[in-house]
Amino acid sequence: MRKTSAALATLALAAVALTGCSTAPAFDGAACERASSASGIEDLAHISGDVGSEPDVELFTPIGEAASAFGDVTVGDGPTLTSSTQSAVFEFSLFSGKTGKPIAGTAYDEAAAQLASVGYWAGTVPAFGAALECATEGSRVLSVVASEDFGAQNLSGFGLDPDEPVVAVFDVVKVFPNRAEGSVQYNDAAGMPTVVRAADGRPGIIVPDSAAPTDLKVQTLIKGDGKKVAADDTILVNYTGVLWDERTVFDSSWDRGAATFNMAGVIPGFTQGLTGQTVGSQVLIVAPPELAYGEQGSGSVPANATLVFVVDILAIDPPASAQQ
């Protein structure tokens, strides 16, 4: 059963074919209410075992070709998946709805865990995204997917019949925050950019009309109570970068999902600005050209550009991402 890499690769390929006909679910923490479990879905299977460990699944097959549905086997009391781009660790097992036989799944091994998101699963199989929307950490979700919703490419990839429904058991093992979670700090903002935040935590950066500073400037806007970041750590962050002179955004992770960075492999201003900061913090960094991309520039960053970053530090040493 443990065809972990093959399973993820096959589903990821299907995301390419589905791009034109589906989008990631749109939801946010302000209105994130878990949909009611589908009536009667619990009668399709007997599932036992702890969340995060490979479940013992007995399917009452064959499952008829009905509409896709899902239900919560276990409801966890951890953080909620409040965004389609929010990083989380999911374990899953996939079964034939005709025979009940296992098809594929993850390793249920912390060392092999990978980051994904509800949007990632919605891109592979939209019914999976619907099943995971607003789920909580510690939950186990049963998803029954009609063959037409699973998709011909996925069915073929797993060697299933064109009319074969699929059953998935998802464990929401770990949910990472999508934004800084700490106490707001007072800063003397004279000559520095102003940061405003949307309801979901997404920052807006207002650059002043004054000249850019010539040395590195760092302000802790929100102070988290997590571990301190070291100069050689790998971190999970949400960030927005703005060009000081042009006052335009040149990069942001907020639309595509949090980014994983090795602190030793980013621009010096980023490393220096975040070293010693704590998980859960939001940090404003103004990096002069010599601590950014210098005279060469990079991509949409012109030569000799002063850069402004607002960085939400979400975790240290997160799992690798399945989405990259």
C-alpha positions in Angstrom: 0.0 0.0 0.0 2.8 2.4 0.8 3.2 4.0 -2.7 3.7 7.4 -1.1 5.8 9.2 -3.8 3.9 7.6 -6.7 0.6 8.5 -5.2 1.5 12.1 -4.7 3.2 12.3 -8.1 0.1 10.9 -9.9 -2.3 13.2 -8.1 0.0 16.2 -8.7 0.0 15.5 -12.4 -3.7 15.5 -12.4 -3.6 19.0 -10.9 -2.2 20.2 -14.3 -5.2 18.8 -16.1 -7.7 20.2 -13.6 -6.3 23.8 -13.5 -8.6 25.1 -16.2 -11.8 23.7 -14.6 -11.4 24.2 -10.9 -10.0 26.6 -8.3 -8.9 26.3 -4.7 -11.7 26.9 -2.2 -12.0 30.4 -1.0 -12.5 30.8 2.7 -11.0 32.7 5.6 -10.9 32.6 9.4 -13.7 35.1 9.8 -16.3 32.8 8.3 -14.7 29.4 8.6 -17.5 27.0 9.7 -17.0 23.3 9.2 -19.7 21.9 6.9 -21.9 19.3 8.5 -20.9 15.7 8.0 -22.8 13.9 5.2 -25.6 11.9 6.6 -25.0 8.1 6.5 -21.4 8.3 5.3 -20.2 6.7 8.5 -22.2 3.6 7.6 -19.8 3.0 4.6 -16.8 2.0 6.7 -15.4 1.0 10.0 -12.3 3.0 10.8 -10.2 2.6 13.9 -6.8 3.7 15.2 -5.2 6.9 16.4 -5.1 10.0 14.2 -1.6 10.3 12.7 -1.2 6.5 12.6 -2.2 4.3 9.7 -5.9 3.5 10.2 -7.5 0.1 10.2 -10.2 0.6 7.5 -12.9 -1.9 6.7 -15.0 -0.7 3.8 -18.5 -2.1 3.2 -18.1 -2.5 -0.6 -19.1 -2.2 -3.3 -19.9 1.5 -2.8 -22.5 2.6 -5.3 -21.9 5.5 -7.8 -23.4 8.3 -5.8 -22.4 11.9 -5.4 -19.2 12.7 -3.7 -19.5 13.2 0.1 -17.4 13.4 3.2 -17.8 13.1 7.0 -15.7 13.5 10.1 -14.7 10.3 11.7 -12.8 12.2 14.5 -13.0 15.9 15.2 -9.8 17.3 16.5 -9.6 20.3 18.9 -6.5 21.8 17.4 -6.1 24.9 15.2 -8.5 25.3 12.2 -7.5 25.3 8.5 -8.8 28.9 7.9 -7.3 29.4 4.5 -6.9 27.5 1.2 -3.2 28.3 1.2 -2.5 27.4 4.9 0.3 24.9 5.4 -0.5 21.6 7.1 0.7 18.0 7.4 -1.9 15.5 6.1 -1.6 11.7 6.1 -4.0 9.9 3.8 -5.0 6.4 2.7 -6.7 5.7 -0.6 -9.0 2.7 -1.3 -11.1 1.3 -4.1 -14.8 1.8 -3.6 -15.5 -1.4 -5.5 -13.2 -3.8 -3.8 -12.2 -2.0 -0.6 -8.5 -2.7 -1.4 -5.9 -0.1 -0.6 -4.5 1.8 -3.5 -1.9 4.2 -2.1 -1.2 6.4 0.9 1.4 8.2 2.8 4.0 6.7 5.2 2.4 7.9 8.5 6.0 8.7 9.5 6.9 12.1 11.1 10.3 12.0 9.4 8.6 11.7 6.0 5.9 14.2 6.5 5.3 16.9 3.9 3.5 20.2 3.9 0.5 20.7 1.7 -2.7 22.8 1.8 -6.4 22.6 1.2 -5.8 24.4 -2.1 -3.2 21.8 -3.1 -5.7 18.9 -2.5 -8.5 20.8 -4.2 -6.2 21.2 -7.2 -5.6 17.4 -7.4 -9.2 16.3 -6.6 -11.7 19.1 -5.9 -13.7 16.8 -3.7 -10.7 16.4 -1.4 -10.5 20.2 -1.0 -14.1 20.3 0.0 -13.7 17.6 2.5 -10.8 19.4 4.2 -12.1 22.9 4.2 -12.2 24.3 7.8 -11.1 21.0 9.3 -9.2 21.1 12.6 -5.8 19.7 13.7 -6.3 16.2 15.1 -9.3 15.4 12.8 -9.8 12.3 10.7 -12.0 12.8 7.6 -13.6 10.2 5.4 -14.1 11.3 1.8 -16.0 9.2 -0.8 -15.4 10.5 -4.3 -17.5 9.6 -7.3 -15.5 8.4 -10.3 -16.4 11.4 -12.4 -15.1 13.7 -9.6 -11.9 11.7 -9.1 -11.2 12.2 -12.8 -10.3 9.9 -15.7 -6.5 10.7 -15.4 -6.4 9.8 -11.7 -8.5 6.6 -12.2 -6.1 5.5 -15.0 -3.0 6.4 -13.0 -4.1 4.1 -10.2 -5.3 1.3 -12.5 -9.0 1.8 -11.6 -12.1 1.2 -13.7 -13.7 4.2 -15.3 -16.8 3.9 -13.1 -14.9 3.0 -9.9 -15.5 5.3 -6.9 -12.6 6.1 -4.5 -12.5 6.3 -0.8 -9.9 8.5 1.1 -9.2 8.7 4.8 -7.4 12.0 5.6 -5.7 12.7 9.0 -5.1 16.4 9.7 -1.9 15.9 11.7 -0.5 19.4 12.1 -1.9 22.8 11.2 0.6 25.7 11.0 -0.5 29.2 11.5 -1.0 31.5 8.5 -0.1 34.7 10.3 1.9 36.1 13.2 0.3 35.2 16.5 1.7 37.4 19.3 1.4 40.8 21.0 1.4 44.0 19.0 4.5 46.2 19.7 4.9 49.9 19.8 7.5 51.3 17.4 8.6 54.9 16.6 7.6 54.8 12.9 9.4 58.1 11.9 10.8 57.7 8.4 9.7 54.0 8.3 7.0 52.3 6.2 3.6 51.9 7.8 2.0 48.4 7.9 -1.7 47.8 7.9 -3.3 44.3 8.1 -6.4 42.8 6.5 -8.7 40.6 8.4 -6.8 37.5 7.4 -3.5 39.0 8.4 -2.3 39.9 5.0 -0.1 43.1 5.3 -0.3 46.2 3.3 2.9 48.4 3.2 2.8 52.2 2.9 6.2 53.6 2.0 6.8 57.2 3.2 7.8 59.9 0.8 11.2 60.4 2.5 14.5 59.0 1.2 15.2 55.3 2.0 17.5 54.6 4.9 21.1 53.7 4.0 21.5 51.0 6.6 19.5 48.0 7.7 16.3 48.8 9.7 14.4 46.2 11.6 11.2 46.6 13.7 9.3 43.9 15.5 5.6 44.7 14.8 4.2 41.6 16.5 6.1 39.7 19.2 5.6 36.0 19.2 6.5 33.7 22.1 8.0 30.8 20.1 11.6 29.7 19.7 14.3 32.2 18.5 15.4 32.0 14.9 19.1 31.2 14.3 21.1 32.3 11.3 21.3 28.7 10.0 17.7 27.7 10.6 15.1 26.7 8.0 12.0 28.7 8.5 8.4 28.8 7.3 7.1 32.3 6.7 4.5 34.4 5.0 6.0 37.6 3.5 5.4 40.6 1.3 8.3 42.5 -0.4 8.0 46.0 -1.7 10.4 48.2 -3.7 11.0 51.4 -1.7 11.4 53.8 -4.7 8.6 52.3 -6.9 6.3 51.6 -3.9 5.2 48.4 -5.6 5.0 44.8 -4.5 7.7 42.7 -6.2 6.9 39.4 -4.4 4.5 37.9 -1.9 3.8 34.5 -0.6 0.2 35.3 0.6 -1.5 34.2 -2.6 0.4 31.0 -3.2 1.1 29.8 0.4 3.8 30.1 3.0 7.4 29.8 1.9 10.2 27.7 3.3 13.6 29.4 3.5 17.0 28.3 4.6 18.3 31.4 6.5 21.8 30.8 5.1 20.6 31.0 1.5 18.7 34.3 1.4 19.8 37.9 1.1 21.9 39.2 4.0 19.2 41.8 5.0 16.7 39.0 5.4 19.0 36.8 7.4 20.2 39.7 9.7 16.7 41.0 10.2 15.2 37.7 11.2 18.0 36.2 13.3 17.0 36.3 17.0 13.4 37.0 16.2 10.8 34.5 17.6 8.3 32.2 16.0 4.9 34.0 16.0 6.4 37.4 15.3 5.8 39.8 12.4 9.0 41.7 11.4 9.4 44.8 9.2 12.8 44.9 7.4 14.2 47.6 5.3 17.2 46.3 3.4 19.6 48.7 1.6 20.9 47.5 -1.8 24.2 46.1 -0.4 22.2 43.8 1.9 19.8 42.9 -0.9 20.5 42.4 -4.6 23.0 45.2 -5.0 24.0 46.5 -8.4 22.9 43.3 -10.2 19.3 43.3 -9.2 17.3 40.1 -9.5 14.2 39.4 -11.6 11.6 42.1 -10.9 14.0 43.8 -8.5 16.0 46.5 -10.3 19.7 47.4 -9.6 20.5 49.3 -6.4 17.0 48.8 -5.0 16.1 49.3 -1.3 13.7 46.5 -0.3 10.9 46.5 2.3 9.8 43.2 3.8 7.0 42.3 6.2 7.6 38.8 7.4 5.4 36.6 9.6 7.5 33.8 11.2 5.3 30.7 11.3 7.7 27.8 12.2 11.3 26.6 12.5 12.4 23.5 10.7 9.1 22.7 9.0 8.6 19.6 6.9 9.4 19.8 3.2 6.7 21.0 0.9 4.8 18.6 -1.3 3.8 21.6 -3.5 7.3 22.6 -4.7 
